[in-house]
Every structure is written in C-alpha cells, then in structure tokens.
C-alpha cells in the first residue's frame, strides 16, 4: 500500500493490522466504518482503500456530514429537483449520483441527524436514492465508506444514532490508533514530514537532537498526526540551524512533555509480562528514580490524569471516558491531589 504517500506510515502493530484488513477488504464492495480520533488520518486511509479497489478509475466523492447545515445536507447527498425549495432554480444531482461507479465517503457521520440517517439506511439496503422534491427512486452503484471520531455504540445507547444504521455501516470496522499509542512511530513520522517539507523548501534535511526526540515521544499529541505534520512544516520554515533542539519547539509541547519527563519514555524497549506485551516497570525503575512503590504509582497516575484532562480540554466527562473510570472517581482523584 502507498503508506508513505498517505501520511499513515508506521511500524506500530495496531496499524499493521489495519493495513492487513484494508488490503483484504479493498477488492470487495463491503461497507467500511473507519473510527479514530480527529487527525489520525481517517480520510487518507479511505482514499487508499478507494485506490486499491476495482472502483479506482471512477469518482471518489467525500462529504463532511458535520460541516454542512442539516437542512442542506440532504440536498447535497441526494440532489434536488427544480422548484423543490426556494432558490432551487434548476435540477441538481447530489453526491451519490456524482459518485456513480465509485466511492462515497461519509466523513463524521456521527454528526448526522436521525431523520437523515433513515435515508442513508435506505441507500445501503436498497442501493437507491430519491432527490429532494423528486417523485421516484433512482438506482445508484456506489460503495459507501463512513468515518467518525465518536463512539457510535455510545451514540446508539444515547438515542442519537440509529442502531440499524450502525450495524449496516459496521460491516468491516477499521480503527486508527491515536498517535500517542503508536510508540516509535512519532519519530518515524516526524522524520518523514521533515524530509518532505525540507525538500519542498529546498533546504537540507533537519535532524532532531536526542533531547528533542525525548520530548516528542512524551508529548501526548492531542491533534494526532495532523498536529505532528503541522509542527514539522513550522520547523522547516522557522528553524535556523541544521538540528532541531528543545528551544525550537512550541511552548505548549515543551510544558506538557516536561511535566511528565521523569517517567519512562513511550518508546522504551518493552519488558513483556507473561500475559501481555505491556512494558511493566521493574524495581530498577524505582531505584533509578529513588522512589518507593506508592510514590511511583502516584506519579504515574497523576501523569495519566493530566494527560486525559489535556486531551479532553478540561471536560471531566470525556477525561473519565479516556481513563475508563467514572466521572465521580475522576473527581475524587483530582480532589485528593488538589487538582480541581
């Protein structure tokens, strides 16, 4: 797969599993649901899926369901007949008709309102659409791929997303891991982006000094790959020397990463337990930091609390979800540490 061109290259095991599934599903017409946080490269992955499919010579038509007002989205998707509403001065085809023989990408489908979800369900079931103001159905030959940064199972439970549509979309699920979960891929991607931007600007490739590498590994990257790509472009313009040092990094990255700098880096060689590949701490870690067990655990927990709050932009409900605990438990832990 053209991973490097898709900005989704990496050596992380979870990402490798995504690529394997992608290669298997690309030649089929199965509906795919791509999940992952904003900035993880969902659209890039879907474009790669289209390029590898038999539909590659036909249109790839994306539409961001969260960027278009609800009252206009139906017309954008299905088109409208002349006179269907005010300002409908001519008949206009929608995105599904424009994608005939190709792929329709419904980005951020979790933002779509319930009434329109019913019509998307009909497309998936019957392979037909009806223009706004139209009197009959029209068959369409398209592959539907959807993406969201929401947890659709939770949206279904909350009554904001139709359960039948969720199961129609979730035939082949693909989940892109957050950048903070991808270990050494952070440096791999940073070097790739730097090579690309430095080449565009006709300057020698910037190196990353060891201390800066450490900071980049620790930083949680709430904006994921998109944030890292933007940083690389910024550095390719503003960095004066041939090597990137800590002083070249934005204050936000330095402050967040340095707050956790006394803990092991994410890219440390893993020390596998008999039951998992998690890099469990050892007694040597405690001796190295002159810590007792309780102090080490408290420090690790505080670091995770800070990271969750940073990613959730201070919203406690979301931070609790990231940590897999109840909101009340999170509040108790914050009060205990005077972090309220």
N, C-alpha and C positions, 0 to 999 in steps of 0.2 A: 504494500500500500504506500501511497505517496505521503508518508507520515511527516517528513520534514517540511514539505510544501504546505501541509495542513496545520502547522504550528501545534501538532499534537504528538510530536515525537517524544519518546521516553523509554526507560527501561523498567519502570515500575511493573510489578506482577499484575496488579489490577488492570492497568492499562493494556498489558499484553493480552489479557483475557478479553477485553473489549475488542481489540483488533481481530482476534481469532473469530469471535462471534460475528463481527462485521463482514469478514470475508465469506463466512458461511451464508449469511442472510442476503448479501448484496445481489446475487443472481436470481433471487426469488422476488415475488410481489408481496411478501408478507408485510403487514403493518408494523412499524417500529416506533417505540416510545423511548426517547433519549432523556435521561434525567441527570441533574448535576447543578451545582451552584452557578450563579452568573459568572461568566468569564472563564469557564473551564474548557470552552471550545466546542459547544454542542453543535452550532451551525457548521463549523468546519468538519466535524465528524459526519454530519448528514450530507454535506457536499461530497465527501469522499465516498459515502455509500452510493450516491447517485452516479458518480464517475465509474464505479466498479459494476454498475448494474447494466442490464441489457437496454435500459431506457436512456443511456448516457447521451445519445445523439438527439434526444428530444429535450424539451424545456425543463429547467429546474426553477420552480416558482415559490419563493419564500414569502411568508406574510407573518408579521409580528402581531399576534392577537391582542397584545396588551398596549400597542402603540396607536391603534385606530379606535375612535369612539364606537361604543357598542351599536349606536344607531346607524353607523355607516359600514360596519364590518360585514353584515350580511350581503350588502350590495357588492362590496369588494370581493367577497368569496364567490358569490353565485351570479353576479351581474344583475342588470335590471332592464326592463322594457321601457320604451319611450312612454312618458307620461305616468310612470309608476309612482312618482312623488314629485314635489316641487323641484325644479331645476333638472329633472330627468328629460332633457330635450332630445335625446337620441338613445337608441338601444345600445347597451354596452355589455360586452362579455365580462365575466368575473375570472378570478384567478384559476378556478378549477378548469374552465374552458381553455384558458391560455396554456395550461399545463398538459393538454391532451397528449397522451402517449408518454408523458414524462412523470415528474415527481412534484407533488405539492408538499411544502414544508410548513406546518402549522407551529410556529415558534410561540413559546409562552402560552400554550393552550389552557393552562390553569387559570388564566385571566378571563377566559370566555364566559359570557353569562349563560345561565341554564337554558333559556329559550333557544339560543343558537346552537347549543350543544345537541339538542334534539335533531337539528337539521344535519349536523356533521355525522351523527349516528346513522341517519338515512343514507348519506353518501357511502359510508363504509359498508352498510348492509346491502343496499340496492345498486350501488355504483351509478347513481343518477342525481341530478340537481334540478332545482326549479328557480328560474330567475325571479327577482322581486317584481311583482306585477305580472308575472307570466301565468299562462293558463294550462301549461302542461310540463311534464318532466322531460329532461334531456339526459341521455346516457353519456357518461364520461369514462374514459380509460386513463386513470391516473393511479400512481402509487402514493399513499398518504404516509408521511412521517411526521411525528409530533415531538415537541420538546417542552420541558418545563423545569423551573427551578423550585417548584413547590412539591410537597409530598402529597400526591393525589389520593392516596389512601386516607390521609387525614382530611383532605378536602371532601371526599365522599362521605366520611363519617359526620362531617360538619354540615352536610347538605348543600355544599357549594359546587359539587361536581357530580354528574350522573354516574352511578355505579355501572350501568350497562355500557356507557361510552368508555369508561376507564378500561373495562375488560376487552372491549373491541380494539382499543389503542395499544394495550399492553401485551400484544401477541409476542413480540420479541423485545424484551427490555434491554436497554444498554445504559449503564450508569458510568458517567465520567467522574473519577475521584477528584476531590479538591487538591489543589497544588500542595497544600501543607501535608497531605497524606502520601505524597509521592517521593519523599526522601531525596536522593541524589539527583532526581530529575530537575530540581530547582537550578542547580549549577549547569547541568546539561543544556537546559533551555536558555538560561542566561547567556551562555557562550554562543549558542546558535543565533539568538537575536542580535547579540553584539556583532558577530561576523556579518550578518545580513545588513544591519544599519550602517556599520563602518564602511562596508563595500559601497553602499549607496552614496555615502558622503565622501568617498574616495580618500579615506584615511586609514592608517594602519590599524589592525585589529587591537582593541583594548584588552589587556589582561586584567584579571581580578586577583588582588593580593589575598593572602591566606586569611587575614583578619576579616576582610570584607566578605569572603566566602562564608565564614562562620556566621556573620550577621545575616546573610541571605538565607542560610539554612535554617536559622532560628525563627526568622520573621514568619508570621502565620499567613501572609498573602490573602487577605480578605477579598481582594479583587481577582485572585487566581492568576491564570496565565495572561489574561489581558493586562493586569496590573504590572506583571513582570515585563511584558513586551513594551509597555509604555515607559517603564523605567529604563530599559535598555536603549530605547530611542533617545530619551532625555540625556543619558550619559554619553551617547555617541556624539551629541551636539555640544554639551557643556563641559565635559571632562577635558582638562588641558594637557595632562600628561599621557604617557603610554600605558599607565596602570591605574585601575580604579581602587581608591582607598576609602576608608570609612567616612572621611570628610566629604567625599563626593556624593554620599547617599543623602536622601531627604531626611529631615528631622524626624518625621513620623516613623520611618523604618528604623532609624538608629535608636530612638527612645523605646519603641515596643520591643525590639530584639534585645537591646542591652538589659532590659528589665528581667529577661529570662536567661541571660548569658552565663549564669552559674550552674545551669543544668546541662546534661549531655546533649550535643547536637543531634538533630534528627537523622543525620547521615552516619552516625557512629556505627561501626561494624556490629551487626546483630548478634546477640548472645541468646540463642534459641532455647526455650524451655522444652521439656519432653513433649508438651502438648500443643505448642504453637510457636510461630516464628517471632513473637513479640520480644524486643530487646530488653529483657528483665535486668534491673540494676543488680550489682553484686556488692559484696562487702568492700571490695576495692573502691567502688564509687563513694561509699560512705567515708572510708579512710582518706581518700583523695581530697574530699571537701570538709574533712574534720567535723562530720555530722553524726548524730545519733539517728536511729531509725525513725523516731517520731518527727524530728526536725526535717529529715529528708522527705518523708511523706507529706508533711505540712507544706514544705516548699513546692513540691511537685503539684499538690492540689491547688495551691494559690496561683501557680503559673497557669494551670488549666482554667481556673475561674476567670483570670484576667483575659486569657485568650478568647474564651467564649463570650465575655462581655464586649470585647473589642470587635469580634466578628458580628455580634448581634447589635452593634452600635448602642449598647446600653439597655436594650429591650430585654427584660428579665425572662419573659416567657420563652423567647427564642433562645436565649443563652441556656436556659434549663433544658430545652429540647436538644441542643447541641451536646450537652453533657449527659443526657439520658437520665435526668433526675427530675423530680417535681419542682415546681416553682417555689413552693414553701420550703423545700430542702435547700434550694439555692439561697433563698433569703436568710435562712438560719446560718448557713456557712459564711455569708457575707457579713452578717452582724457579728459573728464570732471573731472575725478578722478586722472589724471596724472598716469594712469596705463598702458600706451602704451609701 
